[in-house]
């Protein structure tokens, strides 16, 4: 009897992929000529930055009296450690952020606050759609809300069913809010701030424009979901999940739990709001960077724990849990930085930059950012994590912008939009896969529903990237 085996393409673990790339770049140090640009410090609105001077590239010998630039087995094995050391500030920042937001999660203030909003909307339930998208979009753009929204699928599914909508409406509200907010990030530490940190950009100089882009993207998202929801409400049979929802309505039941929105909850959210406002003020007024922002997040975590009624030991334990949860992302940043360490020690980075710069020399800003966008989108299928992708690509993209005479902030804008909009349709993006699984929606149903919206926001993103390049 012949058994039919199903073969499925599986991508390697992100650590494996990073280590493979370390090996690849080590091999390249034996093949690609070594060279370097002259560099100079320049003043920018965000402080001093060291940039490569176009036209000054010169090749250097691989082997000199000072050593061998070719990277061997020992250098490959030491690359992850050296990468973590080189990215220590970013790694520490991620770990501290994880601890702070675990404390916020433990207080449950955010969940109960949203439940209170839902109860207030009785008789005006339709407003729940834009309100939830905007609230979750604020979470995505400010602190990178992503996996934290998974409970909302279960919480909102019976509510939207009762309102006459389908499971796709629930998924779009809960998914597109934080996802588009994440793409149009303003102060999100997991893509904008980390990407700027790796690129050496301080102070988030385009923050005002990022707010404008967020508003536009949120407006488009709300309009799309409201239009879809209105069609389903008018004629439920047009829903792509109509037949599937018959069983889902039986599976999902309302679970109220403890929904009382207490004074402690209000105080927690006040602390969170004041903390985020302080960070934005510090970035705009004083050009705060990771150390200052980390300090505010630490204070926020402690104060949210205190006003949330947590004891000292509980605050510390939850902080440790949060650090543990983001240890994976933090170490990924360091290991990916090891790729750059190998390339830098082999002095092939400037050679790659010189080649790319020569190839793109005739491109205007729009074409240049479009090419960067396509590259980052393709890489996002392999590296869905925004922080990992930033660590992997920003050492190339930001200097490339300098050589092209393009604002290096464009490389950050390209990263944030290309990564998250690609993740919106990618089967390798954990958040997308998890949300579809909870809502019992197939990728085929999702792609068929979202493709027009995806094309529209991609065009908008390309416009934003071009604007970022010329500002």
VMD Tcl script that draws the C-alpha trace (Angstrom):
set ca {
  {0.00 0.00 0.00}
  {1.45 3.34 -1.07}
  {1.04 6.15 1.40}
  {0.66 9.59 -0.03}
  {2.88 12.07 1.78}
  {2.14 15.75 1.84}
  {5.22 17.90 1.66}
  {4.95 21.39 3.03}
  {7.55 24.11 2.63}
  {8.68 25.25 6.05}
  {10.80 28.30 6.71}
  {13.69 27.95 9.13}
  {13.46 29.42 12.61}
  {14.48 33.09 12.69}
  {17.56 32.22 14.78}
  {18.53 29.59 12.22}
  {17.97 32.06 9.40}
  {20.10 34.68 11.13}
  {22.93 32.20 11.73}
  {22.74 31.05 8.09}
  {23.09 34.68 7.03}
  {26.09 35.08 9.35}
  {27.71 32.17 7.52}
  {26.74 33.59 4.13}
  {28.24 36.99 4.94}
  {31.36 35.33 6.33}
  {31.77 33.53 2.99}
  {31.20 36.84 1.19}
  {34.15 38.36 3.06}
  {36.32 35.90 1.11}
  {34.66 36.71 -2.23}
  {33.48 40.33 -2.20}
  {36.24 42.96 -2.39}
  {36.83 44.90 0.83}
  {36.67 48.66 0.77}
  {35.55 51.76 2.60}
  {34.14 55.25 2.20}
  {35.47 58.32 3.93}
  {33.00 59.49 6.55}
  {32.14 62.75 8.24}
  {29.91 64.01 11.01}
  {27.02 66.21 9.90}
  {24.50 68.20 11.90}
  {20.84 67.27 11.45}
  {17.64 68.37 13.23}
  {17.98 65.12 15.19}
  {21.63 65.66 16.19}
  {24.97 64.65 14.74}
  {25.20 61.63 12.41}
  {28.18 60.02 10.76}
  {27.57 59.58 7.03}
  {29.54 58.12 4.15}
  {30.83 60.64 1.58}
  {29.72 59.76 -1.92}
  {32.55 59.25 -4.43}
  {35.23 58.45 -1.83}
  {35.02 54.65 -1.95}
  {38.38 52.86 -2.14}
  {39.22 49.15 -2.12}
  {41.52 47.76 0.59}
  {43.61 44.59 0.76}
  {42.12 41.52 2.43}
  {45.37 40.58 4.16}
  {47.72 43.15 5.68}
  {50.22 43.34 8.50}
  {47.34 44.44 10.74}
  {45.38 41.23 10.18}
  {43.12 39.21 7.89}
  {39.72 40.66 6.95}
  {38.38 37.27 5.87}
  {36.03 35.87 8.49}
  {36.56 32.26 9.54}
  {34.81 29.68 11.73}
  {35.84 31.32 15.01}
  {34.52 34.71 13.85}
  {31.25 33.05 12.81}
  {30.81 31.45 16.24}
  {31.64 34.71 18.03}
  {29.32 36.81 15.83}
  {26.11 36.33 17.91}
  {27.92 37.34 21.12}
  {29.55 40.34 19.47}
  {26.23 41.27 17.89}
  {24.42 41.28 21.23}
  {27.22 43.42 22.69}
  {27.03 45.85 19.76}
  {23.25 46.12 20.08}
  {23.22 46.18 23.90}
  {21.23 49.44 24.10}
  {18.50 48.14 21.80}
  {18.42 44.72 23.52}
  {18.10 46.33 26.96}
  {15.37 48.66 25.66}
  {13.27 45.76 24.34}
  {13.59 43.79 27.57}
  {12.55 46.75 29.72}
  {9.57 47.48 27.45}
  {8.46 43.86 27.84}
  {8.51 44.12 31.62}
  {6.55 47.37 31.64}
  {3.74 46.16 29.40}
  {3.42 42.87 31.24}
  {2.59 44.91 34.35}
  {-0.03 46.84 32.35}
  {-1.48 43.56 31.08}
  {-1.61 42.09 34.57}
  {-3.69 44.99 35.90}
  {-6.31 44.16 33.22}
  {-7.21 47.85 33.16}
  {-7.02 48.09 29.37}
  {-9.43 45.20 28.84}
  {-11.95 46.44 31.39}
  {-11.74 49.95 29.95}
  {-12.69 48.69 26.51}
  {-15.54 46.61 27.97}
  {-16.87 49.76 29.62}
  {-16.85 51.55 26.27}
  {-18.82 48.66 24.77}
  {-21.47 48.87 27.48}
  {-21.80 52.63 26.99}
  {-22.69 52.14 23.34}
  {-25.99 50.36 23.85}
  {-28.31 51.52 21.08}
  {-25.40 52.92 19.07}
  {-23.55 49.66 18.58}
  {-22.49 50.58 15.04}
  {-20.09 53.12 16.55}
  {-18.23 50.25 18.17}
  {-16.50 49.55 14.86}
  {-14.68 52.90 14.41}
  {-14.10 53.28 18.16}
  {-12.43 49.86 18.46}
  {-10.35 50.34 15.31}
  {-9.11 53.72 16.51}
  {-8.42 52.55 20.09}
  {-6.51 49.50 18.90}
  {-4.81 51.65 16.26}
  {-3.55 53.95 19.01}
  {-2.10 50.91 20.75}
  {-0.40 49.79 17.56}
  {1.11 53.16 16.70}
  {2.31 54.05 20.21}
  {3.57 50.90 21.88}
  {3.33 48.20 19.22}
  {0.15 46.44 20.34}
  {-0.02 43.18 18.42}
  {-0.42 39.77 20.06}
  {-2.10 41.47 23.02}
  {-5.32 41.83 21.00}
  {-5.94 38.08 20.62}
  {-8.40 38.01 23.58}
  {-10.47 40.68 21.82}
  {-11.38 38.27 19.01}
  {-13.09 36.01 21.53}
  {-14.56 38.92 23.46}
  {-16.01 40.75 20.46}
  {-17.14 37.82 18.30}
  {-20.46 37.23 20.14}
  {-21.04 40.98 20.36}
  {-20.71 41.48 16.61}
  {-22.82 38.39 15.90}
  {-25.56 39.87 18.11}
  {-25.29 43.15 16.20}
  {-25.92 41.35 12.89}
  {-22.36 41.24 11.59}
  {-20.13 38.29 10.65}
  {-16.87 36.81 11.92}
  {-14.93 38.62 9.16}
  {-16.12 41.95 10.60}
  {-14.80 40.91 14.01}
  {-11.48 39.88 12.53}
  {-11.05 43.09 10.53}
  {-11.89 45.33 13.48}
  {-9.50 43.59 15.90}
  {-6.77 42.90 13.33}
  {-6.69 45.99 11.13}
  {-6.79 48.45 14.05}
  {-3.46 47.50 15.62}
  {-1.95 46.23 12.35}
  {-2.47 49.46 10.42}
  {-1.58 51.43 13.55}
  {1.62 49.39 13.80}
  {2.38 50.09 10.13}
  {1.74 53.81 10.60}
  {3.82 53.87 13.77}
  {4.61 57.09 15.61}
  {6.45 56.05 18.79}
  {6.25 52.26 18.44}
  {9.47 50.98 20.06}
  {9.45 47.76 18.03}
  {9.89 49.28 14.60}
  {10.33 53.07 14.47}
  {12.46 53.55 17.58}
  {14.54 50.40 17.07}
  {15.04 51.17 13.36}
  {16.10 54.72 14.22}
  {18.41 53.37 16.90}
  {20.11 50.96 14.49}
  {20.33 53.72 11.86}
  {21.79 56.19 14.36}
  {18.85 58.60 14.03}
  {17.89 60.37 17.24}
  {14.79 62.25 18.27}
  {12.17 60.86 15.85}
  {12.45 63.96 13.61}
  {9.41 63.12 11.45}
  {7.05 62.41 14.35}
  {4.51 65.08 13.31}
  {4.31 63.61 9.81}
  {3.94 60.12 11.25}
  {0.89 61.31 13.18}
  {-0.59 62.66 9.92}
  {0.06 59.35 8.14}
  {-1.56 57.46 11.02}
  {-4.71 59.58 10.80}
  {-4.99 59.00 7.04}
  {-4.44 55.24 7.33}
  {-6.94 54.97 10.18}
  {-9.55 56.89 8.20}
  {-9.13 54.55 5.21}
  {-9.30 51.48 7.47}
  {-12.47 52.66 9.25}
  {-14.15 53.51 5.94}
  {-13.33 50.09 4.46}
  {-14.52 48.08 7.46}
  {-17.67 50.19 7.92}
  {-18.56 49.70 4.25}
  {-18.05 45.95 4.49}
  {-19.99 45.69 7.75}
  {-22.92 47.71 6.33}
  {-23.19 45.34 3.36}
  {-23.20 42.28 5.62}
  {-25.71 43.83 8.01}
  {-28.07 44.62 5.13}
  {-27.72 41.19 3.50}
  {-25.99 38.55 5.68}
  {-25.80 36.08 2.78}
  {-23.17 38.21 0.99}
  {-20.73 37.44 3.80}
  {-17.84 35.27 2.66}
  {-18.06 33.46 6.02}
  {-21.88 33.15 6.00}
  {-22.07 29.33 6.06}
  {-19.16 28.96 8.49}
  {-20.70 31.45 10.90}
  {-23.68 29.18 11.56}
  {-21.44 26.94 13.68}
  {-19.35 29.80 15.04}
  {-22.43 31.43 16.58}
  {-22.89 28.29 18.62}
  {-19.23 28.02 19.59}
  {-18.71 31.58 20.77}
  {-20.52 32.59 23.91}
  {-20.39 35.80 25.88}
  {-18.03 35.59 28.86}
  {-18.45 38.69 30.96}
  {-16.15 37.76 33.85}
  {-15.07 40.66 36.05}
  {-16.06 43.70 33.99}
  {-16.19 46.33 36.73}
  {-14.17 49.37 35.68}
  {-12.74 50.56 38.98}
  {-10.91 53.66 40.16}
  {-7.70 51.63 40.08}
  {-8.27 50.87 36.39}
  {-8.78 54.56 35.67}
  {-5.59 55.45 37.52}
  {-3.61 52.80 35.60}
  {-4.80 54.21 32.27}
  {-4.10 57.77 33.43}
  {-0.51 56.77 34.30}
  {-0.17 55.07 30.92}
  {-1.54 58.11 29.07}
  {0.65 60.57 30.97}
  {3.68 58.38 30.41}
  {3.16 58.22 26.64}
  {2.51 61.98 26.54}
  {5.75 62.57 28.46}
  {7.69 60.42 25.99}
  {6.26 62.28 23.00}
  {7.02 65.63 24.65}
  {10.56 64.57 25.49}
  {11.22 63.36 21.95}
  {9.90 66.55 20.39}
  {11.34 69.03 22.90}
  {14.59 67.49 24.03}
  {15.40 64.83 21.43}
  {15.16 61.98 23.93}
  {16.66 58.68 22.91}
  {16.50 55.12 24.23}
  {17.94 55.78 27.68}
  {15.47 58.55 28.49}
  {12.51 56.72 26.96}
  {13.45 53.55 28.83}
  {13.50 55.50 32.10}
  {9.95 56.77 31.51}
  {8.71 53.27 30.63}
  {10.28 51.92 33.82}
  {8.54 54.58 35.91}
  {5.27 53.88 34.08}
  {5.53 50.17 34.87}
  {6.20 50.72 38.57}
  {3.44 53.33 38.96}
  {0.88 51.28 37.01}
  {1.62 48.34 39.28}
  {1.25 50.44 42.42}
  {-2.00 52.21 41.46}
  {-3.29 48.90 40.07}
  {-3.10 47.39 43.56}
  {-0.15 45.09 42.94}
  {2.32 44.33 45.69}
  {6.07 44.92 45.37}
  {6.85 41.26 44.82}
  {4.06 40.86 42.28}
  {5.27 43.88 40.30}
  {8.79 42.45 40.20}
  {7.57 38.98 39.20}
  {5.37 40.33 36.40}
  {8.27 42.46 35.19}
  {10.40 39.31 34.99}
  {7.65 37.52 33.04}
  {7.50 40.41 30.57}
  {11.26 40.38 30.15}
  {11.13 36.64 29.53}
  {8.37 37.01 26.95}
  {10.42 39.51 24.93}
  {13.79 37.82 25.46}
  {13.27 36.09 22.13}
  {12.83 39.38 20.26}
  {15.72 41.00 22.13}
  {18.17 38.22 21.37}
  {17.02 38.13 17.73}
  {18.08 41.78 17.45}
  {21.51 40.93 18.84}
  {22.02 37.83 16.69}
  {20.97 39.71 13.56}
  {23.41 42.43 14.53}
  {26.04 39.69 14.40}
  {25.51 39.60 10.63}
  {26.55 43.23 10.48}
  {29.53 42.56 12.77}
  {30.85 39.92 10.36}
  {30.27 42.17 7.36}
  {31.90 45.17 9.07}
  {34.93 43.20 10.22}
  {35.33 41.92 6.66}
  {34.88 45.51 5.39}
  {32.37 44.50 2.70}
  {29.49 46.74 3.82}
  {30.82 49.77 1.98}
  {31.44 47.66 -1.12}
  {27.80 46.56 -1.10}
  {26.68 50.15 -0.50}
  {28.85 51.41 -3.34}
  {27.43 48.79 -5.72}
  {23.82 49.53 -4.74}
  {24.41 53.27 -4.89}
  {25.88 53.01 -8.40}
  {22.97 50.84 -9.54}
  {20.39 53.29 -8.19}
  {22.24 56.47 -9.09}
  {19.78 57.44 -11.81}
  {16.71 56.80 -9.65}
  {14.72 59.71 -8.25}
  {13.45 59.68 -4.67}
  {10.13 58.06 -5.58}
  {11.74 55.22 -7.55}
  {14.42 54.77 -4.91}
  {11.99 54.40 -2.01}
  {9.80 52.11 -4.14}
  {12.74 49.76 -4.74}
  {13.53 49.80 -1.01}
  {9.88 49.05 -0.27}
  {9.84 46.02 -2.58}
  {13.04 44.67 -1.01}
  {11.71 45.09 2.54}
  {8.38 43.51 1.59}
  {10.09 40.42 0.18}
  {12.33 40.13 3.24}
  {9.27 40.41 5.50}
  {8.04 37.02 4.27}
  {11.26 35.54 5.67}
  {11.61 37.86 8.70}
  {8.11 38.93 9.89}
  {9.44 40.49 13.10}
  {9.80 44.27 12.68}
  {12.59 44.50 15.25}
  {14.51 41.63 13.65}
  {14.04 43.07 10.17}
  {15.22 46.48 11.39}
  {18.36 44.96 12.86}
  {18.98 42.99 9.68}
  {18.41 45.68 7.06}
  {18.80 49.16 8.55}
  {22.63 49.02 8.61}
  {22.40 48.85 4.80}
  {19.32 50.92 4.06}
  {20.09 54.02 6.16}
  {23.65 54.55 4.80}
  {22.32 53.86 1.31}
  {19.92 56.77 1.75}
  {22.86 58.98 2.77}
  {24.75 58.03 -0.38}
  {21.73 58.76 -2.55}
  {21.18 62.15 -0.92}
  {17.89 60.93 0.53}
  {16.70 61.61 4.08}
  {17.65 58.44 6.04}
  {14.31 58.66 7.87}
  {12.86 57.30 4.61}
  {14.51 53.96 5.38}
  {12.59 53.86 8.67}
  {9.31 54.79 6.99}
  {9.83 52.13 4.33}
  {10.57 49.51 6.99}
  {7.49 50.20 9.10}
  {5.02 50.18 6.20}
  {6.55 47.41 4.07}
  {6.96 45.03 7.00}
  {3.52 45.37 8.55}
  {1.48 45.67 5.37}
  {3.20 42.55 4.04}
  {2.53 40.77 7.34}
  {-1.14 41.59 6.81}
  {-1.31 38.98 4.03}
  {1.68 36.79 4.91}
  {1.24 33.18 6.07}
  {4.52 33.51 7.98}
  {3.24 36.36 10.20}
  {2.31 34.94 13.59}
  {-0.23 37.62 14.48}
  {-2.11 37.13 11.20}
  {-2.11 33.34 11.47}
  {-3.22 33.44 15.12}
  {-6.09 35.86 14.51}
  {-7.42 33.93 11.53}
  {-7.19 30.71 13.51}
  {-9.16 32.12 16.45}
  {-11.87 33.46 14.13}
  {-11.91 30.23 12.07}
  {-11.24 32.12 8.83}
  {-9.12 30.69 6.01}
  {-6.37 32.60 4.23}
  {-8.34 32.25 1.01}
  {-11.35 34.00 2.55}
  {-9.12 36.69 4.03}
  {-7.19 37.39 0.82}
  {-10.38 37.57 -1.22}
  {-11.84 40.10 1.22}
  {-8.80 42.28 1.74}
  {-6.97 42.51 -1.59}
  {-8.48 45.83 -2.71}
  {-7.81 47.42 0.67}
  {-4.27 46.02 0.63}
  {-3.56 47.59 -2.77}
  {-4.99 50.94 -1.64}
  {-2.95 51.19 1.57}
  {0.18 50.01 -0.27}
  {-0.16 52.90 -2.72}
  {-0.64 55.28 0.20}
  {2.41 53.83 1.92}
  {4.56 54.34 -1.17}
  {3.46 57.98 -1.24}
  {4.33 58.40 2.45}
  {7.75 56.81 1.87}
  {8.48 59.21 -1.01}
  {7.41 62.19 1.12}
  {9.63 60.97 3.97}
  {12.59 60.87 1.58}
  {12.30 64.50 0.50}
  {11.33 66.14 3.80}
}
mol new
graphics top color blue
foreach p $ca { graphics top sphere $p radius 0.5 }
foreach p [lrange $ca 0 end-1] q [lrange $ca 1 end] { graphics top cylinder $p $q radius 0.2 }
display resetview
